[in-house]
Amino acid sequence: MSQPNTTPAWRTSSYSDGGGCVETALDTSGVLVRDSKVVSGPIHTYDRRAWTIFAEAIKFSH
């Protein structure tokens, strides 16, 4: 039996300038966030509900 793919599908914001942004991925534990320039660095995990509230607040602040 094969193991499921456990590598997160990272995505970068469409507003990224190609170097100074964060990447996000969905995981069973929540939303993963890492620095796009240091992909082997720390990964922060946020509750999905909290992340959604944060993202909506940013969207409407611009």
N, C-alpha and C positions, 0 to 999 in steps of 0.2 A: 504494500500500500504506500502510495507516495504522500509526502508531507505537503500541506498547503503552503503557498507562497507567503512568507511572513515579512517580506521586504515592503516597507511602506511606499506608497505611490506619492512621492513628494511633488508639490507644485509651487510655483513662484507667482507672486502677484503680477497681474498684467500691467500694473503701474511701476514695476521694477525697472530700474535704469540699467540692469545688467550686472550690477555688482554690489549694491548696498541694500539688500533686502533680506527678508526672512522667507523661509519655505515652510509650508504646512502640509500635513498628511493626516488622514483619519486612521484611527486605530481603535481596537475594542476598548481601550482604556480612556479614550478621549481624542482631543486634537493635539497632535504633535507639532512643535515649533522648533526650528533650528535656524542658525545663521547660514545664509546661502554661500558665504565666503569660507566658512569653516564647517563643512559637512560632516567631518568626523568629530566635531566638538559636541558640547552638551545638547541634549534634546529636552525641552520642557514639555510637560503634558498638562493640558487644561481640560476641565470639564466641558462637554459639548455645549451645554446650556450657557455657561459663563462665556465661552468663546463666541457664541452667537450674539449675545447681548453686546459684547465688546465690538464685534465686527459691525453690527448695526449702528452702534454709536459713532464709529469712525466714518461709516458711509454717509451718515447724515450731517457730519460736522464739516464737510467740505463744500 
